[in-house]
Amino acid sequence: MAEEKTDEQGTVEEDTSVEEEDNSRYSWYVVNSFSGYEKRVMKFLEGQLKRKYPDLVGEVLIPTQEITSNVRGRKTSRQKKLYPGYVFVQLDLNPEMIMDIRAMSNVSGFPPMNQGNPVPLTDVEIRRLKGQADGSDKTKIIRVPYSVGQTVRVTEGPFNNFTGVVESINPERGRVRVIFTIFGRKAPVEIDFSQVRLV
């Protein structure tokens, strides 16, 4: 809550500097975790560390990206860590907190080395990081287990059991263009990823 000040004329002024300091005192830092232990480190930062320093720990982030794969005609999605071995945390850092984080199991310190004072990330780096991790369609990656020039067989639909050669792939639309030879003539057909399998 803003503090009120009274000047010499008795006019009441609101002092908003306290609130501004509260909002701006956090900086984003990178914590190096052992690969595969990012969630444990995140739980420590959000739990134990936040309980010890309730007003000094803000948001904790492990940026992920949705990966969609087509395996044997089935679409599967999973979350892939964008930066394995790194956890991003908002802190109002002090020397005691630095020691607590470095002493935690599954943590190797702050990059680039476990020495000196940690350097906060810039606003530009954080905006880019959050943009990658917001789960929007722009960041979605679709992996296709075949490439141009490979021979594939159609598993369903009007061209079921036809064999052809992949001419082009459109990951955004989830479709593949296949060239079939029908009655001695080449016929290009667009088919959904889920309807095609490698021969």
N, C-alpha and C positions, 0 to 999 in steps of 0.2 A: 504494500500500500504506500502511496506517495506521501512524503512528509510535507507538513505545512509550515511555512515561514512567515513571520510578520515583520514588515519593514518599519522604518522610523515613523511613517505616516499612519501605521496601523492597518495597512492593506495586507490581506492574506495572499501569499503566493504559494503555488504548489511546486514542490521540488521533485521533479521526475527523474533526477539523475540516479537515484537509488535503483529505480526500476530498470533504467537503461543498463546500468552496470550488471544487474542480475541477468539480463538477456545476453549480454555480450561477453560475460566472463568465461563462458565455455569455449574451448577450442577442440578441434577434431585431431585425434592422434591415432597412429597405427600401432597395434600390439602384435608382435610376432608370436604365433602359437606353433606348436608342432602340428604338422599336417595330419588332418583327421580329428584333431582335438579342438577345432574352432568353436563348436557348440558348448563344450565344457568351459572354455575360457569365457565365452559370452555369458554363461550362467554365473560364473564367478564375479564378473564385472557388474552384472545386473543385480546379483544377490549380495554376496558377502562384502564386496567393496562398497556397494551403494549403501548398505546398512551401516558400515563404519564411517563413510563420508556422505551422509544423506543429501547434502546440498552441493556436492562437488562432482557428482557423476550424472551425466545426462543420458542421451540415446546411445545404444550399442547396435552395431550393424555388421552383418555378414552378407555382402552383396552376392546375389545368386541370379542365374539366368535360366529360363526354361528351355530345355533341349527336347525336341520332338524327333523320334527316330521311327523308321519303318522297318520292322523286323518280321520277316516271314508273313508279310501282308497285314501285320497289326501295327497300329500307331501306338507308340508309348511315349509318355512325357516324364521327364525327371528334372529336378532342380540341380544345376551344376554351380559350384562355387566359382565366382569370377576370379578370386584371388586366394587360392588355397594357401593356408598357413598365415593368414592375416585376419585380424578382427579390428574394426574401426569403432572408436569410442569417443564420446564427447566428455571432456574433463575440464575442471578448474584445477589444474595440476599443482601439486606441492611435493616437496622432496620425500615426505613420508609415504605418500601415495606411490611415487615412482618405485621406492624400495619394496612396497607391498606387491606391486604388479610384477616386478622382476623376480621376487622370491616365490611367486606362485608356480606350482607344478604345471607342466605342459606349456610353459611360456619361456621363450628365449630372449625376451626383452623388447626393446624398441628399435626399429631399423634406423639407420643402416647398420649400426653396431650397438652392442649393449654397453655403451659408454657415454658419458656426458649427459646433457639435458635433452630430452626428446624434442623434436622439432614438429610443431603443429602443421597440419595440411592447410593449403590455401583454399579460399572460397571457391575458386575455379575448379580445383581438384575434387572438392566435396560435391559441387553441383554435377560434375561429370559422373562421379561415383553413384550418386543417388539416381541420376538419369538412367544409368545402366541397370540399376537394381530395382526400378519401380514396377517391374512386371508388365510393362507395356508391350504391345505387339511388335514394336520397333526392335526390341531386344531379343525377340524370339528367334532361336536358331533351329532349323530343321535339318537333320542329318539324313541323308539318303544312302542306303548301302549299295548303290550301284552308280555307274558313271557313263558318260557318253561313249558309245562304241561297244558296250557290253550287250550280250544276248540275254533277253528276258522272256519269260513265259507269262501269259495272262492267266490269272487264276479264277476270274469270275466275269460275268457280263457277256455281251454279245460276241466278244472275241476270245472267249474262254478256250484255253489250250492252244491258242495261236502263239507262235514264237516269232520274235522280231528283234531288231537292233535299236538301242536307245539313241535317238537323234539329238534330243535336248531335254533339259530338266528345268522345271519351274517350281522351286521350293516354296515361294510365296503362295502360289495357288494350290500346291500339293498335287501337281500333275506332272506327268512325264510324256514326252512325244516319242512314239515308237513307230519304226518303219516296218510294215509287214509286206511280204510278197504274196499277193493273192492273184491266182490265175495268171502267173507270170508277170504281173505288174506290181510296182511298188506303191504302197498305200500308207501315208502317214496318219497316225491316229493318236489323239490325246487321251490318256487314261489316268485315273487316280492312282496315287502311290500304292494304296492298299490293295489294288487289283493286279499288281505286278510282282513277280518273283524272279530272282536270278536263276538261270538254267544251270 
